[in-house]
């Protein structure tokens, strides 16, 4: 996982994690888009998680479709699901989640992963 810049208050930091696999060609092509997002949203923390290399961190979350984004503010999960690997689509998602409440359909494994990511990277 890439290092992150210092964020003074992790409880209010927006974390955007891309959950991918090294063998996934679509994920490989998403690297540039993810880097663009990082530059467009410098106040957010972006992490790239290889679900196989970081299997212990990912835990019980079953990722079936790639790429999958996980977005949370502090320990409040806002989104966890597959997303078309297009910059405009990701921007719309991040903008819509800015003032959103907690994700309604997220399971405990996604919530647990968010907590681990907020505290470990």
Secondary structure, DSSP 8 states (H G I E B T S, - for coil): -------S-GGG-EEEEEEE-TT-HHHHHHHHHHHHHHHH-TTSEEEEEETTTTHHHHTT----SSSEEEEEETTEEEEEEE--S-HHHHHHHHHHHTT----SS--HHHHHHHHHHHHH-
